[in-house]
Structures are given as structure tokens and as C-alpha cells.
């Protein structure tokens, strides 16, 4: 049996509750003890989006660094654009199927590429390059490209692809960075923390992609020759060339511990956009070719499936494979891809981007919910980004 309150007890309880509410409203969460904030930050390792929300509370919380356990593998985010009205980078996360916004570096820099959790930035005036982890704010400065490699178009990147041999934040003097120049499709390299200038690695081929795999540098060119480079950057052709090379795009990805070459077959297609009929190259088919190094002569062998994996294929970012278990809403044997199209007319050069999903089993290209056919005019092409706290 519940007794009745004494006279005046109800008013007293109500008054206490009201005072406690006012006291709670006066709590300044920005002055929370730094050690407590650090403990909270170190627990936010499952979904990196939680870490971003934590850093967005206030300046004090934003200043807390992550020193906790290694987070599990993350699905890539698609960096869609920079919204200059709110001064934010807009990412789409496949993990929680939501958009996330992060404050961009500065208005003086273009984002021109992505690799292993780092964005590649190009300063508009000095043309010095840098690597930025947008989640932690870590930045690594790189030399400027040679002047003859710099693209005069503000919105078009000077780098096609970038490969990094090891984590550059570990201050490893053996960390090598290799890029493909957009203007001449040649390879250039630097040894991080030691070199002040980019060194021409090879310009005898027109390269499509470059990657580090199990400690070795691989590159593939426009005629599907696959090269491996020694520690002294001597190149050896191990596969190729292919007979048919027209309208083909060759790219690398790693799948279940194997190096895969993707053959992207393009066809001309007409697209109605902004009251115009544009002729562009679009994906007709993507073939999966495994690099077989076990025989006397290395070869590319066709595979019919990528198994229980999905691929994220980009133009100016590293292609990424993930187990389907990381993305339950996804479908096995699918490739998420974004295209970049360049259209020339008498007055100017326009760049457009389109997103889609390629069904490998049925050789069918499907639109995504974000399949806009949009002009790129912000100095940044959409790209895949692997969120990382390290």
C-alpha cells in the first residue's frame, strides 16, 4: 500500500525537480574533464560516424584525439561535393545510409584524390600537395608537382591516381608515394620525409592505375600491360599486352588476398541533359581478371564472380572491395561505380559525373538513389573515401 504524501511534500518535490532541471540546463558540457572525454572518444570505434558526431559537439570535444583500439573495417563513403553555402564536405555513408558533413580544409585547396583514408589536396596558388585525414585533422605536406604537370583548369585534378606504400602518419622513411599525372599519364614518386621533389618514375607507358600489393608496386597501362617494380624502381612487364584496347579502362583492386585487374568496357551512349543531347562513354560490361603468378608465365585469368563481395570502383580514388557481410543491404557480385565524363565544345570543357551499380552476374547497369547527372564545377570530383582514425 502506497501512503499519501505529507502536507506540502508534493510541492517540495516539484520544486526540487524544477531546481534540478535548471541545474542540468546550466551544465557546461564543453568543460567536461579531458580524461573523461578521452575515455568516451576511445570507445567510439565501431561506427566512425559516432566519432564524427562526438567531434561536432563543440571545440573542446573536437580537440580530443582518438587513442583507442583499431576500429573494424569500414564501408567506404562517397565524397559527393563541397557545399560552399554551409562550408561543409558532404559524404554519403553506406554503413548507416546517411549523409555526413565535415568542415573542409580551406577554400584555397582543391580535393583531387583519395587513398587509404587520406584525401589529396592541391593548393590553388602554391600548388603544393598535401594529405589530409578529414576525421582527425592530421595533415602531411608534400612537394608541389613539376610546373609542366599542373593543369591550368581549376576544377580538373592534376593527379589521376595515387598509391601509398605504408601509413604515412607513422613517419616511416620507407614510405613511398606514387602518382599518375593526368596530363601525360606518367608515373612520379617521392620518398616521404626525405625527398623535396617528385622524381619521374616512368613515362614510356600511358598508365591507367597504380597500387601497392603485398609490399610491391604494380601498375597497369592503356594496353593492359601489368608491370611490377623492384625496390630500385626497375619495371618488369609480367602480363600483356591485350589485343583489344579501344574504349577500355583498366583498374586494380584487392580481393580475398589476390590482386584483381578490372576491365571496364565502355560504349558511346546518348544522354539527354539540360535540353541537350550529349554523347558520352558509359560502362557496358566489367570483366574480372585475376593475376595468376603461380605458373611459369604470369597471366590474367577471367573470373565469373567476385563471390560474397562488393566492389567500389572510382576514377580518382583507390578501388575498394568489401565482404557482403559488411553491407547487408547490398547484393553479392555488384560493383558500385561513379563515372566522370568530359565534354568539349567550342567555348569550354564541361565535366559531369554519374553514379550507378553494376550487376556482375547479369551484366546490367542500374541507377542508384543518388544517380544525378551533374556538372562538376566546384574543383572536386566525387570519389570514394575509406574513413579511418589513423
Wavefront OBJ file of the C-alpha trace (Angstrom):
o trace
v 0.000 0.000 0.000
v 1.360 3.357 -1.022
v 0.930 6.037 1.568
v -0.158 9.579 0.856
v 2.480 12.306 0.913
v 2.608 14.599 3.896
v 1.170 18.029 3.509
v 3.406 20.180 1.360
v 5.585 17.245 0.294
v 4.244 17.309 -3.300
v 5.066 20.986 -3.662
v 8.540 20.345 -2.228
v 9.216 17.502 -4.699
v 8.028 19.612 -7.627
v 10.249 22.474 -6.516
v 13.279 20.163 -6.206
v 12.619 18.673 -9.643
v 12.367 22.149 -11.150
v 15.614 23.239 -9.485
v 17.386 20.056 -10.657
v 16.180 20.735 -14.203
v 17.534 24.260 -14.089
v 20.828 22.958 -12.674
v 21.062 20.433 -15.532
v 20.419 23.199 -18.046
v 23.352 25.110 -16.574
v 25.804 22.216 -17.095
v 28.562 23.286 -19.478
v 29.444 20.096 -21.338
v 32.347 21.858 -23.022
v 34.132 21.861 -19.645
v 33.862 18.116 -19.150
v 37.106 16.682 -17.818
v 39.564 15.926 -20.636
v 40.283 12.431 -19.299
v 36.586 11.577 -19.390
v 36.284 12.923 -22.934
v 39.289 10.822 -23.944
v 37.678 7.678 -22.494
v 34.497 8.374 -24.451
v 36.359 9.014 -27.704
v 38.359 5.797 -27.360
v 35.146 3.761 -27.199
v 33.775 5.148 -30.476
v 35.401 2.553 -32.712
v 32.551 0.510 -34.203
v 30.916 3.181 -36.348
v 33.129 6.112 -37.254
v 30.009 8.250 -37.742
v 29.652 8.283 -33.929
v 33.173 9.680 -33.684
v 32.255 12.465 -36.107
v 29.143 13.385 -34.104
v 31.265 13.417 -30.935
v 33.719 15.866 -32.507
v 30.876 18.089 -33.681
v 29.606 18.934 -30.186
v 31.987 21.834 -29.505
v 35.594 22.965 -29.917
v 36.706 21.220 -26.717
v 35.303 17.880 -27.822
v 36.682 18.400 -31.332
v 40.206 18.758 -29.910
v 40.157 15.278 -28.335
v 42.246 12.773 -30.282
v 41.467 9.081 -30.703
v 43.949 6.773 -28.947
v 41.810 3.664 -28.607
v 41.602 0.284 -30.265
v 41.713 -0.225 -34.001
v 38.242 0.147 -35.466
v 36.785 -2.652 -37.610
v 36.864 -2.318 -41.420
v 34.513 0.386 -42.628
v 32.471 0.610 -45.795
v 33.731 3.425 -47.999
v 31.990 6.757 -48.078
v 31.234 8.608 -51.275
v 32.513 12.166 -51.131
v 29.780 13.872 -53.121
v 30.648 17.555 -53.147
v 31.639 20.603 -51.144
v 28.650 22.714 -50.115
v 30.066 26.226 -50.029
v 26.834 27.677 -48.622
v 27.418 25.878 -45.318
v 31.181 25.345 -45.806
v 30.962 21.561 -45.480
v 32.129 18.456 -47.332
v 29.161 16.176 -47.997
v 29.752 12.415 -47.669
v 27.302 9.557 -48.170
v 27.884 6.588 -45.845
v 26.769 3.123 -46.913
v 27.109 1.900 -43.308
v 24.186 3.922 -41.979
v 22.835 5.126 -45.356
v 23.026 8.737 -44.256
v 24.754 11.902 -45.360
v 27.506 13.317 -43.169
v 29.101 16.728 -43.348
v 32.627 17.656 -42.324
v 34.274 21.045 -42.350
v 36.594 21.257 -45.387
v 40.264 22.208 -45.112
v 40.321 25.732 -46.606
v 38.878 27.484 -49.627
v 42.410 27.720 -51.027
v 42.678 23.977 -51.666
v 41.139 21.512 -54.101
v 40.482 17.880 -53.235
v 41.925 15.919 -56.147
v 42.139 12.317 -54.939
v 41.750 9.749 -52.180
v 43.763 6.768 -50.943
v 43.721 4.628 -47.782
v 41.801 7.105 -45.621
v 43.602 10.213 -46.895
v 42.339 12.989 -49.139
v 44.839 14.507 -51.564
v 44.773 18.318 -51.566
v 46.187 20.723 -54.131
v 46.761 24.333 -53.034
v 45.335 26.725 -55.624
v 48.204 29.232 -55.601
v 51.350 27.491 -54.317
v 50.304 24.176 -55.966
v 51.877 22.273 -53.093
v 50.178 18.968 -52.368
v 49.210 17.518 -49.003
v 47.454 14.513 -47.487
v 44.584 15.143 -45.073
v 42.620 12.822 -42.815
v 39.360 14.802 -42.576
v 38.226 12.861 -39.492
v 41.274 13.526 -37.325
v 42.641 16.654 -38.980
v 46.065 15.023 -39.463
v 47.933 16.575 -42.384
v 51.119 15.628 -44.236
v 52.721 18.138 -46.593
v 54.100 17.010 -49.958
v 56.155 18.815 -52.608
v 54.465 20.623 -55.471
v 54.271 18.830 -58.789
v 56.606 19.980 -61.585
v 55.086 23.041 -63.252
v 54.628 21.284 -66.592
v 52.291 18.753 -64.915
v 49.951 21.307 -63.388
v 46.565 21.518 -65.054
v 45.531 25.111 -65.670
v 41.838 24.215 -65.290
v 40.903 24.956 -61.674
v 38.278 22.244 -61.449
v 40.241 19.408 -63.030
v 42.812 17.484 -60.938
v 46.471 17.140 -61.866
v 46.616 13.606 -60.428
v 44.765 10.629 -61.871
v 45.685 8.041 -59.213
v 47.842 7.801 -56.094
v 49.341 4.815 -54.268
v 50.934 4.829 -50.797
v 53.268 2.032 -49.680
v 52.612 2.351 -45.923
v 50.816 4.502 -43.378
v 52.362 7.980 -43.804
v 51.342 9.055 -40.295
v 53.843 6.559 -38.815
v 56.762 8.748 -40.021
v 58.216 5.755 -41.839
v 61.157 6.859 -44.002
v 60.464 3.896 -46.275
v 57.009 5.261 -47.157
v 56.826 5.765 -50.929
v 54.087 7.750 -52.663
v 53.485 7.175 -56.379
v 51.106 9.169 -58.578
v 49.860 9.066 -62.157
v 49.894 12.504 -63.768
v 46.697 13.492 -65.547
v 48.477 15.406 -68.306
v 50.859 12.714 -69.558
v 49.726 9.520 -67.724
v 53.287 9.040 -66.412
v 54.422 7.751 -63.017
v 56.119 10.025 -60.469
v 57.287 9.168 -56.960
v 58.687 10.595 -53.734
v 60.133 9.039 -50.597
v 58.208 10.664 -47.775
v 60.198 12.663 -45.196
v 63.299 12.571 -47.437
v 62.557 13.865 -50.961
v 61.824 17.516 -51.731
v 60.996 16.935 -55.400
v 58.933 14.453 -57.371
v 61.011 12.004 -59.410
v 59.917 10.747 -62.814
v 59.500 7.001 -62.438
v 58.369 6.087 -65.952
v 56.787 7.889 -68.915
v 57.208 5.193 -71.573
v 53.660 3.931 -70.990
v 50.330 5.662 -70.512
v 49.178 4.345 -67.168
v 45.603 3.775 -66.007
v 46.171 2.632 -62.413
v 48.857 2.049 -59.796
v 48.743 0.234 -56.449
v 50.839 -1.331 -53.717
v 50.080 -5.015 -53.130
v 51.914 -7.123 -50.538
v 54.763 -4.627 -50.462
v 55.269 -4.446 -54.229
v 54.359 -1.648 -56.630
v 52.126 -2.639 -59.558
v 50.951 -0.537 -62.498
v 48.696 -1.212 -65.490
v 48.753 0.796 -68.704
v 46.309 1.543 -71.511
v 47.079 -1.715 -73.376
v 46.663 -3.830 -70.224
v 50.344 -4.456 -69.633
v 50.815 -5.153 -65.933
v 54.171 -4.084 -64.517
v 55.857 -4.824 -61.221
v 58.586 -2.506 -59.942
v 61.619 -3.545 -57.925
v 62.788 -1.726 -54.804
v 65.050 0.271 -57.143
v 62.033 1.156 -59.344
v 63.120 -1.051 -62.215
v 59.994 -2.170 -64.041
v 59.267 -5.609 -65.433
v 56.280 -6.364 -67.671
v 54.662 -9.502 -66.293
v 51.410 -9.557 -68.291
v 50.183 -8.228 -71.625
v 49.549 -6.537 -73.858
v 45.933 -7.311 -74.754
v 44.737 -7.344 -78.353
v 41.655 -5.144 -77.978
v 42.247 -1.856 -76.181
v 39.761 0.672 -77.610
v 37.389 2.262 -75.084
v 38.772 0.215 -72.208
v 39.637 1.309 -68.687
v 41.973 -0.905 -66.633
v 41.977 -0.744 -62.839
v 43.272 -2.685 -59.826
v 41.579 -3.917 -56.693
v 42.453 -6.424 -53.985
v 40.016 -9.287 -53.437
v 40.429 -12.034 -50.815
v 44.191 -11.622 -50.775
v 44.556 -11.609 -54.569
v 45.318 -8.772 -56.961
v 42.487 -8.270 -59.444
v 42.509 -6.349 -62.717
v 39.164 -4.864 -63.744
v 38.438 -4.449 -67.444
v 35.835 -1.718 -67.815
v 34.387 -1.872 -71.342
v 32.892 1.453 -72.418
v 30.434 2.277 -75.191
v 29.095 5.519 -76.602
v 25.688 6.459 -75.301
v 23.402 9.459 -75.709
v 22.121 11.216 -72.620
v 19.507 13.961 -72.529
v 20.632 16.596 -70.083
v 19.719 20.271 -69.693
v 17.889 20.354 -73.022
v 20.976 18.907 -74.738
v 21.762 15.524 -76.225
v 25.229 14.500 -75.015
v 27.267 11.591 -76.347
v 29.316 10.024 -73.565
v 31.194 6.815 -72.806
v 29.348 4.575 -70.355
v 30.037 1.155 -68.858
v 28.748 -1.709 -70.967
v 30.484 -4.530 -69.110
v 33.054 -5.080 -66.380
v 35.261 -8.175 -66.502
v 37.135 -9.594 -63.515
v 40.673 -10.783 -64.275
v 42.794 -12.482 -61.617
v 46.540 -12.021 -61.746
v 47.965 -15.555 -61.675
v 51.630 -15.530 -60.617
v 51.948 -19.276 -59.959
v 52.710 -20.520 -63.466
v 55.914 -20.224 -65.452
v 54.457 -17.195 -67.206
v 52.176 -14.832 -65.218
v 48.758 -14.361 -66.781
v 45.371 -12.709 -66.385
v 42.594 -15.265 -65.937
v 38.914 -14.396 -66.225
v 36.705 -14.965 -63.198
v 32.927 -15.157 -63.421
v 32.258 -13.902 -59.934
v 33.673 -11.878 -57.072
v 31.912 -14.178 -54.608
v 30.384 -12.704 -51.493
v 31.977 -9.326 -52.069
v 31.023 -5.943 -53.407
v 33.366 -3.521 -55.140
v 33.525 0.257 -55.073
v 35.120 1.438 -58.298
v 36.252 5.027 -58.748
v 38.133 7.221 -61.142
v 40.467 9.266 -58.944
v 40.365 7.097 -55.819
v 41.534 3.620 -54.964
v 39.053 0.849 -55.806
v 37.852 -0.982 -52.698
v 36.407 -4.457 -52.077
v 34.326 -5.385 -49.023
v 32.658 -8.602 -47.817
v 28.913 -8.526 -48.332
v 28.534 -9.159 -44.578
v 29.614 -5.555 -44.010
v 26.698 -4.285 -46.082
v 23.607 -6.480 -45.524
v 21.515 -4.288 -47.830
v 23.931 -4.904 -50.674
v 23.841 -7.699 -53.228
v 26.726 -10.041 -53.959
v 28.546 -9.659 -57.261
v 27.784 -5.947 -57.540
v 30.095 -3.044 -58.293
v 29.308 0.487 -57.141
v 30.810 2.840 -59.658
v 30.926 6.533 -60.447
v 31.804 7.779 -63.916
v 33.360 11.078 -64.906
v 32.597 12.413 -68.384
v 34.406 15.217 -70.194
v 32.551 17.083 -72.930
v 34.257 19.647 -75.149
v 32.553 22.343 -77.152
v 33.760 25.486 -78.878
v 33.671 27.576 -75.722
v 34.643 25.439 -72.739
v 35.227 21.983 -71.336
v 32.482 20.563 -69.122
v 32.896 17.719 -66.637
v 29.944 15.623 -65.476
v 29.584 12.770 -63.008
v 27.116 9.905 -62.773
v 26.727 7.111 -60.203
v 25.391 3.598 -60.667
v 25.507 -0.087 -59.663
v 26.799 -2.772 -61.999
v 25.304 -6.255 -61.561
v 28.173 -8.570 -62.498
v 26.049 -11.724 -62.677
v 23.545 -10.277 -65.142
v 25.883 -7.754 -66.827
v 23.399 -4.998 -66.081
v 23.994 -1.393 -65.040
v 21.464 0.043 -62.568
v 20.973 3.533 -61.165
v 21.480 4.381 -57.511
v 19.285 6.646 -55.376
v 21.938 9.314 -55.949
v 22.250 8.827 -59.694
v 22.267 12.500 -60.552
v 23.879 13.560 -63.805
v 25.552 16.680 -62.519
v 28.077 19.160 -63.773
v 31.288 19.351 -61.779
v 32.267 22.947 -61.221
v 33.482 23.046 -57.611
v 37.086 21.979 -58.110
v 36.347 18.479 -56.794
v 35.324 15.249 -58.473
v 33.225 12.754 -56.460
v 35.399 9.978 -55.043
v 35.403 7.007 -52.670
v 36.892 7.628 -49.247
v 37.729 4.965 -46.654
v 37.054 6.501 -43.219
v 39.917 5.911 -40.805
v 41.066 7.293 -37.477
v 44.731 6.567 -38.162
l 1 2 3 4 5 6 7 8 9 10 11 12 13 14 15 16 17 18 19 20 21 22 23 24 25 26 27 28 29 30 31 32 33 34 35 36 37 38 39 40 41 42 43 44 45 46 47 48 49 50 51 52 53 54 55 56 57 58 59 60 61 62 63 64 65 66 67 68 69 70 71 72 73 74 75 76 77 78 79 80 81 82 83 84 85 86 87 88 89 90 91 92 93 94 95 96 97 98 99 100 101 102 103 104 105 106 107 108 109 110 111 112 113 114 115 116 117 118 119 120 121 122 123 124 125 126 127 128 129 130 131 132 133 134 135 136 137 138 139 140 141 142 143 144 145 146 147 148 149 150 151 152 153 154 155 156 157 158 159 160 161 162 163 164 165 166 167 168 169 170 171 172 173 174 175 176 177 178 179 180 181 182 183 184 185 186 187 188 189 190 191 192 193 194 195 196 197 198 199 200 201 202 203 204 205 206 207 208 209 210 211 212 213 214 215 216 217 218 219 220 221 222 223 224 225 226 227 228 229 230 231 232 233 234 235 236 237 238 239 240 241 242 243 244 245 246 247 248 249 250 251 252 253 254 255 256 257 258 259 260 261 262 263 264 265 266 267 268 269 270 271 272 273 274 275 276 277 278 279 280 281 282 283 284 285 286 287 288 289 290 291 292 293 294 295 296 297 298 299 300 301 302 303 304 305 306 307 308 309 310 311 312 313 314 315 316 317 318 319 320 321 322 323 324 325 326 327 328 329 330 331 332 333 334 335 336 337 338 339 340 341 342 343 344 345 346 347 348 349 350 351 352 353 354 355 356 357 358 359 360 361 362 363 364 365 366 367 368 369 370 371 372 373 374 375 376 377 378 379 380 381 382 383 384 385 386 387 388 389 390
